[in-house]
Structure formats: C-alpha cells, structure tokens
Amino acid sequence: MTAGTAPSPLLHYLIPAGVVLLVLFFRLRSVGKARRLRVELLWILPTFYALLLSFVFWNAPPHGLVWIWCLVALAVGSGLGWMRGKLMQVAVDPDTHELSQTVSPAALLFFVALIFIRGVSRNMAEGFAGRGQAGVMAVTDILMAFALGFIVFQRVEIALRARRLLAAARAARR
C-alpha cells in the first residue's frame, strides 16, 4: 500500500474478526477450568470504572437526551451483566471453603453475543458520525454507561451468590 491510498474496506472487517477470534481462542481454553474466586477483590474493577466514568462525565458531561440514553444503557448493561454473572459457575470447596468460578459455555456464548452487540453499536456510531464530534461523544458516553452497568452487576451477582454458597457450606459443616 502506498502513502495516500485508503486501506481496503475488507480490512475493516478482517482485523476486528481476527481480534475476536484470538480472544475467543484464549477464552475457549479457560471454559470449564475452575479459577480461584476472591470475593473481597470483586469491588476493585467496578470502583475503578465508576471513578473513570465519573471523571469523564464530570469533565465532559452528556447533553440533553444523551443523559436518558445513558440511563437506558446503564439499565440494559445492568440486566445483561446480572445475566452473565448468573451464567458463571461458582463453587465452594467443602473442606477448605475456598471459592472458585468456572466460565460456562453459555457465558462464552453470551460474550460472543456482546461482541455482536458491539458491532451493532459501531453501526449506530457511524450513524451519529454525521453529527460530528458531539455524535461520537454521545455514543462513547452511552457505551461507557452500558459497560459500567454490565461490570458492576456481573460482579454483584457473583459476590452475592458466592457469599450465599459460602454461608451454606459453613452451616453444613457445623
């Protein structure tokens, strides 16, 4: 390719598809494998992301109807995050009471569905692109609100379930 020539439109699809396939390859390797779950650390990522989003919204707040779209995205992200949290398998070792989580195949399919939703949102972003920087900022704000709801409620669901399972295991041991 020479300087000044536009890349092939096919590259706009092949590169993201390659990245998605690479991510799925690594995710497929972890499906069915138990990993240690530390409930006391589940708050870190949602807190960091909430602070980041707060900073972004404080620095450049959404305007007008974008606030409503952000709230809708937050609600949708919360519901989808809760559903994905439910798809994660949480177990308690009856002897050591150590918690573990396993990514289920359904959780991986859910992840693929979210990638599809991301592709749809990219098309939505292209529709907003005609509005200039304000349109791109609106889409970014909406997607960040969605991600906040998703991250927070996935972790909340896992933490609540893990604590219930741990309490039941401790009660059964007595």
Steps between C-alpha positions, in 0.01 A plus 500: 500500500638840411467817701175675437298195396212389715512154655270238359149500652550129549770579757238681710332163548796263496703670771217510759401145405858386553512668840167345600618156390823542697308603813259210455791259462641605836155506661418151371810369672365618836147363455436229756815575703448613857682814614525629852234756582592769749177670596686766696659626175187510281438867586827629352418502126147644538631772732783590263263511204240704692769753593620511140148554369433765767814683394404483132144619567623776732755613242262488201143430615245361256245749371125483459354165401838332524444484880185295442681271256779459755247399766338253260843357413585476870177308564553267203863445598394426857250239389743337259778507759272329751413235241867439418578478872233233533663305218829482689529185710605561861603215729619460858750236605322324790824442692694823454203730421703643215286654228554436132331614183475328167413661170213305353450451127181705533701789647736479203208507255368800690841663449472435126153656502645809666760522225212492253325779694826694487497466122144629487599791721785577262243539223302726733816704555542538125145637489594757763823584317312741275447713808871551544688469824183541709353184345813297564514628859134406550562144381808474719305622804220252434739207458691596815174510697411157363840363600468640852167327554633179350818487709335601828203266485697200375728536800213568742315186389812285532585645842147448637485144375851420624416632848179295511686185394776564752250555783319178406828306494597636841158420644514145363838445662373582850 
